[in-house]
């Protein structure tokens, strides 16, 4: 990892320079390219950043220091070139709670921060069998960055709960109530920086035919998100936290009903 930002052409600049012909495509293949980097949560308190420019690592460190109650304890280059490790105070990847001290909220804030700087989540992959690693989040870089968005985390808790952090806007709350309907036993109240939805039965412990109901709940939840402008940004496992994935969703800030919902 170098100490200066990568200077890459934007998609529009690459198009303006002219598309390569088939006979010269191999020689001009580099006229447009993106750059990739990845972030992994390790142990209960580490962030591993690989192939991010040093300037981006510093902005990530500054964000954690600002939003996480226990801040950053240490930051250093990895022994392997290209990597950087940030040690976060406390155990953000091992403690389940709500509010600013919830590691899932921190993860969402990190994704939002990188997104606003042009680092878009490309894929989430479990690339190692090591018990202390979370998913590897692979990002691609684009400039200019996409328009700013509202961000939410949706977590599957216990055997029958959905937890949304921070609490969703009123239009999404109404949409969830409509689309999930009779599946909801109790909606709210909002406490500790989140909204909890208690569902009937135990959908996160379903087997065989009962699993169909679980999948229908997931599909209706996506319907509720889409009708209010939210799109799924990523699904990832919070290692040492819960066995289910955590969903991160976002909505363009100037979105209005009737407008398209842009997927990443």
KOLSE-115931 format. One record per residue: residue in three letters; x, y, z of N, C-alpha, C in turn. Coordinates in steps of 0.001 Angstrom, whole numbers, plus 524288, in hexadecimal, padded with zeros to 5 digits. Example, Ala and Ser with C-alpha at 12.3 -4.5 7.8 and 13.67 -1.06 7.14 Angstrom:
! KOLSE-115931
ALA833867E9C681E788300C7EE6C81E78833907F31C81E78 SER832327F73681BA8835667FBDC81BE4832648001E81EBE 
This chain:
! KOLSE-115931
UNK8034D7FB5B8000080000800008000080371804D780000 UNK802A48083E7FC30805C180CF37FBE08038B8112E7FF50 UNK806908156E7FFD8804E3819BD80323801D181DCE80020 UNK800EF81CFA7FB0E7FDF2820BA7F7F57F93781E157F59A UNK7F53E8211D7F4527F07781EF87F21C7F17B81CE97EC9E UNK7EE9F818D37EB237EEC0816F27E5CC7EC1281AF07E253 UNK7EE6681C2B7DDCE7EC0E81FCC7DA1D7E9DE81CA47D595 UNK7E4CD81BCC7D5957E24E818A27D19A7DE4C81BD27CEA9 UNK7DD8381ABF7C9947D98A81DA47C6A37D41781C107C85D UNK7D07D81FC77C8227CB1381E7E7C9367C8D081B9F7C488 UNK7C43E819627C53C7C1A6816997C1007C09B81A437BC6F UNK7BECA81F147BDAE7BD99822DE7B98C7C287824717B68D UNK7C6E0825387B9637CBCD8269B7B6D57CDA2822467B32E UNK7CCF081D7B7B4F37CE99819147B1B87CB5C818C47ACBF UNK7C63C819BC7AD407C2E8819B37A8A37C46B81E167A4E7 UNK7C59F822A97A7177C6F78272B7A3DC7CBED826397A0BB UNK7CF53822F17A2B77D43F821E47A0047D38881E3979B6D UNK7CEC581BF379AEC7CDAB8188D796827CE11812DE797F1 UNK7CA3380FCD7963F7CA3480A36797567CE218077A793DC UNK7D0F48039E795BA7D4D1800E07928E7D2377FD7978E7E UNK7D49A7FD08789F97D2A97F97C785FA7D4177F3F97876C UNK7D1947F03E784D37D2967EAC9786207D8347E94E784F6 UNK7DA8E7EBCE780DA7DFDB7EA6577F687E3E57EC6C7833D UNK7E2747F08D7862A7E6457F2DB789C67E4847F29578F63 UNK7E0877EF49790727DE577EF1B795B57E25A7ED6F799B3 UNK7E5E17E9DD798337E9A87E80779C047ED747EC4B79D88 UNK7EF077EF9A799B17F2C77F3B579AE77F0497F83179DCE UNK7EB117F8E479D2E7E86F7FD3879FAD7E5237FB887A451 UNK7E5DC7F6BA7A6197E2947F4AC7AA4A7E3187F7DD7AF43 UNK7E7877FA8F7AFE27E8507FD9E7B4967E61F8031C7B45D UNK7E383804A17AFF67E177809F17AF917DD4180AF87B39E UNK7DA6F807027B51E7D6CD807877B9867D786802E47BD1D UNK7D83B804027C1FE7D88A7FFDD7C5E47D6FA802347CB1A UNK7D5B27FEDA7CEA17D494800947D3E87D8D07FE677D76D UNK7D8B07FFFE7DC507DC677FDCD7E00B7D94F7FB5D7E47A UNK7DB6D7F74D7E6BC7D8CB7F4637EACF7DBDC7F4AD7EFEB UNK7D9037F4597F42A7DB607F4177F9617D7A77F0F17FCC9 UNK7D9687EF33801417D5E97EC21804927D6A17ED7280A53 UNK7D2977EC4880D437D2817ED2C812EB7D0687E84881587 UNK7D2F17E69D819B77D1517E1F381C907D1517E31C82261 UNK7CD5A7E1298251A7CD3F7E18782AD27CFD37DCA382D10 UNK7D38D7DD718307E7D6937D91C8329A7D6797D9428388A UNK7D6677D48183AE17D6277D40D840857D1487D6F784269 UNK7D15E7D94B846EC7CCC77DC26848D17CD5F7E2098484B UNK7D2087E3CB8466C7D3167E96D846C37D6927EB8E84279 UNK7D7677E89483E3A7DB117EA6483A3E7D85C7EB4E834FF UNK7DA757EF0B832287D9227EFDE82CAE7DE167EF1182984 UNK7DDCD7EBB2825967E21B7EB1F821EE7E0897EDC281CD6 UNK7E3A87F17C81B057E2BD7F444816227E71F7F2DE81262 UNK7E5B97F12280DB97E99C7EF56809F27E90A7F24E804D0 UNK7ED337F4A48031E7EDAB7F7827FE2C7EA8D7FC977FDF6 UNK7E8E87FE8C802757E6D5803DE8029E7EB6E807AA802B9 UNK7EAF980C26800137EF0C81028800A47EF88811D280658 UNK7F42981383807C97F51E8151F80D307F14E8196C80EDB UNK7F00F81CFF80B4C7EC7B8213F80C9A7E71D81F3380E1E UNK7E56281AFC80B917E047818BC80CD87E078815F48121F UNK7E4D18134C8133D7E56E810C8818527E4FF814DD81CA4 UNK7E75B8195581BCA7E72F81D7381FB97E1A681F818208D UNK7DE8381FD681C577D91A821AD81D067D5DA81D9D81FE9 UNK7D6DB8189681EF37D41B8146E821C67D57A814B282794 UNK7DA7881553828B17DC2E815B182E207D9AC81A60830CF UNK7D96581ECA82E177D70382379830537D130822A483154 UNK7CE8C81FE282DCB7C8FC81ECB82E897C81D81B7B8336C UNK7CB198173D833FC7CA81813CF8388D7CB87816E383D89 UNK7CF8381A1E83D747D0D881D3D842127CC58820DB84387 UNK7C994822D983F917C560826A1840847C04E8241284242 UNK7BEE581F9383FF87B9A281D6E840E37B97F818F3844C8 UNK7BDEA8166F845B17BDE7811E68492E7BF37813AC84EB6 UNK7BC178122F8529E7BCEF8142F857F27C26A8136685A0D UNK7C4F880F11858B67CA3480E0485ACB7CE8D80F2E856E6 UNK7CD1C81163852797D0FA8135284ECC7D4A180F3584C93 UNK7D9308111084AD57DD3F80DB68488C7E1AB80D0684C87 UNK7E3448083084D537E79280727850F87ECDF8074084E46 UNK7ED0580559849707F20D80509846BD7F11480483840E2 UNK7F4E4805F583DD27F49F8057C838277FA24804A283620 UNK7FAD2800AD832CD800147FF89830E37FFD57FC9B82BB2 UNK8040E7FD00828BD8047E7FA02823EE804D47F42D82525 UNK802B57F108821C6803507EB6482249808D07E9D682092 UNK80A8B7E5598225680FA37E36E820A780FAD7E25781AD2 UNK80B357E09E818C080AC07DFB881327809B57E4EB8106B UNK80CC57E66680C7580BF47EB5B809C3806697EBCE8079F UNK804307F0768080D7FEF37F1758060B7FABD7F17480A2F UNK7FC0E7EFAD80EEA7F81C7EF36812FE7F8CE7F3218175B UNK7F4927F42181A177F4917F7AD81E8F7F0CF7F5888229E UNK7F2457F5C18278E7EEED7F3C782BC27ED867F82B82F76 UNK7E86D7F8A1830A77E67D7FC66834757E43A7F95B8390A UNK7E6307FA6B83DB57E4237F7F8842747E0417FBBB844F8 UNK7DB6E7F9E7845917D72E7FD288478F7D66E7FC0F84D5C UNK7D552800238505C7D4707FF74855EF7CFAD7FC1B85704 UNK7CFFA7F8E385B1C7CB977F56D85C607CB787F0B8858C7 UNK7C6CD7EE908580D7C61D7E9EB854BC7C16A7EAB78511F UNK7C1F67EE0684D327BD707EF49849E97BB2D7EAAD846E7 UNK7BE667E6C4845B97BC717E25C8429A7BA927DDDA84608 UNK7BA667DEA084B237B8D57DA5284E887B4707DBB485239 UNK7B2D67E091852657AEF17E244856327A9F17E3D58535C UNK7A5877E1A8855147A07A7E311852D879DCB7E6E685676 UNK79D157EB8C854A679A0E7EF6C8577D7984A7F37685381 UNK7956D7F763855317937F7FB488518A795D680098852C9 UNK795328041C84F17797408095784FD379CA5809DB84D7C UNK79F7080E0F84ECA7A48C80F0784C637A8A180AF284DB8 UNK7A7C4807D8851DC7AB76803CF8534E7AA537FE88850DA UNK7A72D7FE5A84CD17A5E67F97384A287A96E7F8EE84569 UNK7AC4B7F487845257AFE27F3B7840D27AD347F39683B92 UNK7A8367F21583B767A56A7F2018367E7A4727F78283481 UNK7A3827FB24838197A2F180099836977A826802B68349E UNK7AC66801498373A7B18E802EE8357D7B2B0800E983005 UNK7B1627FC0982EFD7B2307F9D0829CF7AF3A7FCF1825B1 UNK7AA5D7FE4E826D57A7378015D8232B7A9A8806B682237 UNK7AB8E8092E826517AE0880E52825C27B30680DF48227D UNK7B5EB809B68230A7BA91808F181FDB7B9248085881A17 UNK7B5158054D819067B363804948139B7B186809BA81140 UNK7AE8B80CBF8144B7ACB9811CF8126B7B1548156F81155 UNK7B50981599814E27B995818FD8144A7BC95817AF80F46 UNK7BDA7812BA80E707C08D81124809C67BD688123A804D7 UNK7B84E8114B8050D7B4D5812508009E7B5158180D7FF0B UNK7B4DF81B7A802E47B50482118801C47BA42822D47FF8A UNK7BE3B81FA5800297C361820D67FDF67C47681DAE7F908 UNK7C05581B327F6F07C0D5818857F1F37C249812D37F23D UNK7C28B810A57F7077C3CC80B197F79D7BEB08081D7F845 UNK7BD198056A7F41C7B802802D47F3E07B8B07FD027F4EC UNK7B56A7FAE77F85E7B5C27F5547F9907B4E07F21D7F49E UNK7B8AD7EEEA7F3497B8767EBB07EE967B6547E6417EFCD UNK7B83D7E4047F3FD7B6487DEED7F5AE7B8027DDF77FB47 UNK7B5607DA667FDCA7B6C97D8A3803037B7B47D2C7802AF UNK7BC3D7D108804707BD9D7CB87803C97C0497C982808B7 UNK7BEF57C4C380A357C1AF7C22E80E817C65C7BF5780C17 UNK7CAE97C1DB80C4D7CF737BFEA809827D3237BCB380CED UNK7D1F47BC46811F47D5597B950815707D20D7B6248193E UNK7D42D7B1CF81AFE7D1787AE8D81ED27D30D7AFE582461 UNK7D64F7B3DB825017D80C7B56982A397D3557B76182D50 UNK7D2A37B54E832067CE0A7B6888352A7CDB87BC42836B6 UNK7D21F7BEFE836A97D21D7C45D8388F7D19E7C8678343A UNK7D0CF7C6A982F6D7D0147CA4382B127CA507CADA829BD UNK7C8AF7CF9C828A47C3957D090826577C4077D04A82071 UNK7BFD07D1AD81DBE7BFF27D1BE8180F7C4147D59081617 UNK7C6447D4538119A7C99E7D80680EE07C6307DB6680B64 UNK7C63C7E07B80C447C3177E425809447C68D7E68B8050D UNK7C5487E56A8002A7C85E7E7497FBC37C5C47EC287F980 UNK7C8D07F0457F8BB7C6D27F53F7F6C17C9557F6837F17C UNK7C6577F9207EE387C8797FB647E96C7C8168014F7E9E2 UNK7CBA8803FD7E75C7CBD5809AA7E7D27C98880C3E7E2FB UNK7C654810357E3BD7C439813367DF6A7C422818F87E0E4 UNK7C51781C367DCEE7C4C1821DB7DDA37C1C9824227D902 UNK7BE2E827C17D9FE7BCC8829C67DF267B9BB825BB7E247 UNK7B968826787E7757B668822CF7EAB27B09C8231B7E95E UNK7AD9A81F157EABA7A7F681F387E9F17A576823617ED73 UNK7A08B824B87EC6F79DD6828827EFCA79D718267A7F561 UNK79D5E829F87F93B79D048284A7FEB8797DF8258F7FFE1 UNK797FF8221F803B77937E81ED6804FC7925981EE180AD2 UNK78D9081D2480C2378C2F81BB08117B78D9B815F28122A UNK78F6281470816D47914980F22817B678EAA80CB681C77 UNK78D89807AD81C1A78B47804B38206A78DD47FF4F820AD UNK78DEA7FD208255D78F877F7B38262D78AC77F494827E2 UNK78A0B7EFFB82597785D07EC7082730788587E76682920 UNK7874F7E61582E077899C7E1738306F7855C7DD93831E0 UNK7869C7D88C831647831C7D45583301784C47D2BB83881 UNK781427D35883C3B782B37D24D841A577F2B7CE3584420 UNK781687CB81847F477EB57C74984AB477C697C39B8469E UNK777B37C1D58475F775487BE4F84391770D07C0DF840A0 UNK76F977C5C78422276AC47C8058401376AD47CDFB83FA8 UNK76F777D05A83F9376FA77D61583FAD772927D83483AF0 UNK770C97DCC683939773B77E012835A6775397E4F8838A4 UNK77A1A7E6848385377BCA7EB5683AD677DEF7EEF7836AA UNK77BDE7F3BD8367C77D727F7908328C780317FC138354B UNK784F27FD4783384788248014A8360278A4F80500831DA UNK789AD80A20832967866380CC583672780A780BD48352A UNK77CF880DB68384C7776F80CD7837247761980ECF831AF UNK772F880BE482EC3771C080D638295E76E388122982924 UNK76E43814E8824BC76A9B8194582416764FD8174382409 UNK7614C81AD6824DC75BD48195082573759B181689820A6 UNK75B4D8182B81BF675935815A28174175AE180FF1816EB UNK75FBD80EC4818837617E809568187575ED58063E81CC2 UNK75E0F808968214575B55805E082580755D980450823C9 UNK7531C807EE8213774DDB806C981F4F74DF78029681B17 UNK751E9802CA817C2752597FEEC813957536F7F97A815BF UNK756C77F91B819B0757CB7F40D81C2C752E07F1E381EAD UNK74FE27F54A8213974AFF7F39F823AB747307F19781F94 UNK747147F41E81B16743807F281816E4745397ED5881474 UNK74A317ECEF8130174BFE7E8618101A74C957E38C81389 UNK74E177E43B8186E74EA17DFB681BE8749807DE4881E87 UNK7461C7E22C81F3A740C87E134820F5740487DD9E8259A UNK73D827D93A824B973C497D593828ED741167D2B682B05 UNK745847D3378285874A477D0BE82A5074C677D39382F24 UNK74AAF7D87182FE974CAE7DB9783440749677DAB883927 UNK74C067D96E83D68749607D91B842787498B7DE5484543 UNK74E0C7E115844C374E977E620847517527F7E97084455 UNK751067EE4D8435F754657F2008409A7560C7F64884466 UNK75B157F663845AC75D0E7FA6F8493A75C447F8E984EE9 UNK75D2E7FCAD8526B75E878022F8516B7644A802DF85007 UNK765BB807A684EAF76B26808E684D8B76E17809C6852A7 UNK7724B806D78535D77580807708581D77B34806C6856B9 UNK77E8D809768598B78433808D9859087861E8095885368 UNK783C880CED850827859E80DE184B3478427809B98474E UNK77FC7806F18484277E2B802D7844A37784480207844F0 UNK7763D7FF6F84101770CD7FDAA84101770DB7F7BA840D1 UNK76E0B7F5488447D76DAB7EF90844957684D7EDE5842AE UNK768407EA1683F29763647E7CF83D387633A7E22183EF5 UNK75F597E0D58422B75EB77DB66843F175AE67D8B18404B UNK75C9D7D44383E16759737D15583A5D756CA7CCBB83CFE UNK752B27CADE83AB074FFC7C64983CBC7533C7C16183BC4 UNK752E57BDB683F65755C77B8DE83ED275B997B99D83F8E UNK75EA07B61E83D1E764547B65A83D657668F7B5D4837E0 UNK765E27B9EA834AA7676F7B97482F2B76D3F7B89582E48 UNK7709F7BA41831FE7763D7B9848312B778077B42583312 UNK774517B0E0834AD7759B7AB908365B772517A79983358 UNK770767A93D82EC376CC97A5F482BCF76F9B7A182828FC UNK76CD579D348284B76EDC798B08257E76AED7970E82158 UNK76CE5794B881D2A769B57924E819247658D796148171D UNK760907947A8174C75C58797AA8151E75BD979CE6817E0 UNK75D1279D1081CEC75CC47A1FC81FBB760BF7A5F081DB0 UNK764D67A3E181B24768B77A75D818DF766837AABE81489 UNK7625D7A8DA811FD75FE87ABF780DE275DD97B11481029 UNK75B907B0D2814C5759947B58A8175175E0B7B9568186B UNK762797B74781A34767067BA9781B327689D7BD7881645 UNK768D87BAA4811F476A7A7BD0B80D097667A7C10780B22 UNK7617F7BFF480BFC75D7E7C3C280A8875DF57C8C280DC2 UNK75F487C833812BC7601B7CCD881604764917D01F813C8 UNK768CE7CD958123476D397D06880FF176BA47D33880AED UNK768A97D08C8079E767007D2ED802B3763587D7878039C UNK75FB17D6F88075275C1A7DB528087075F127DFEA80ADE UNK763217DEC780DE8766477E2FA81015769007E5F980BAC UNK76B007E32F807C376D6F7E5CB803487696E7E90680044 UNK764997E70E7FFDB7606F7EA207FD6975F8F7EF3580060 UNK75F5D7EEC88058D75E7A7F371808C9762E47F75C8081B UNK767A77F57B807CB76C1D7F8F1806FB76BD17FB92801A7 UNK76AC07F8787FDA776AC67FA8A7F855766947FEA87F778 UNK761F47FDD87F9A375DAE8018A7F8C675EB1806C57FB77 UNK76271806F67FEF7763D080BEB8017A7694680DCF7FFD2 UNK76B4E80B9D7FB9E7702880D957F95B7752280B2D7FB5C UNK774BC807767FF0A7796E805018012D77B0B8004A7FDE5 UNK780147FF9A7FD617823A7FB1E7FA947862B7F85F7FE16 UNK786A87F3457FD5278A8C7F0458003F78FF37F19B7FE35 UNK793587F378801A2798B37F4D68002579C607F039800E9 UNK79B9B7ED5B8052279F077E8EF8062079CEF7E57F80A73 UNK79E907E09F80A5F79D387DCD180E657A2447DA588103E UNK7A32B7DA86815647A81A7D887817577A7757D64281CCB UNK7AADE7D2CE81E237AAA67D04A823497AE297D33482716 UNK7ABF97D46782B8A7AEF07D72582F9A7B1747D3048330D UNK7B66D7D19C831FC7B8C37CD27834BA7B8C87CDF183A91 UNK7B8207C9AF83D497B7F67C97E842FD7B36F7CCB884540 UNK7AF9C7CDF3842137AB537D134843F17A63A7CE27843B6 UNK7A48F7CCFB83F0479FE17C9DD83E3E7A0D77C65C83993 UNK79DEC7C2218393D79ECE7BE7D834F179C587C07482FE2 UNK798157C37E830467959B7C57182B8E798917CA158294A UNK797827CB138244C799CB7CF97821C47975C7D4A1823D0 UNK79A367D8D48230A798477DE18823F9797527E09581EA6 UNK792CC7E30481DF37918D7E59A81908792847EB768199A UNK7951D7EDB9815C4795DD7F3628158C792CD7F561810D3 UNK78F4F7F925811CB78C0B7FB4580D9A78CCD8012A80D5D UNK78BB28035B808C678C40809078083D7883480B3080469 UNK7875D81059804DE783B38131D8017A7860D818708001F UNK785F3819C17FB1E787F881ED57F985784F8823207FC5C UNK787D4827017FE627857A82AD7801DE7813282E207FF51 UNK7817F82EF27FA3977D77832167F7AB7795782EBD7F4FF UNK77913829A67F67B7753F8262C7F41476FB2827DA7F56F UNK76C27827677F18A766A9828927F2507635F824147F01F UNK75EC1823207F25F75B6981EE87F05C75A8C81F787EA7B UNK75AD881B1A7E7D175A3981B097E22975F5E81B0A7DF40 UNK7639B81C787E1E9768AE81C617DF7476AE6816D57DF9C UNK76E6E8158E7DBED770CD810587DBFE7742B80F837E0DA UNK774D180AA77E2377783E809347E68C77D378070D7E43D UNK78178809CF7E50678668808497E2A478929804327E5ED UNK78A977FFF37E34F78DAA7FBE67E5E6793697FD0F7E4F1 UNK796C47FB757E89C79C587FC847E7EF79E7F7F9187E381 
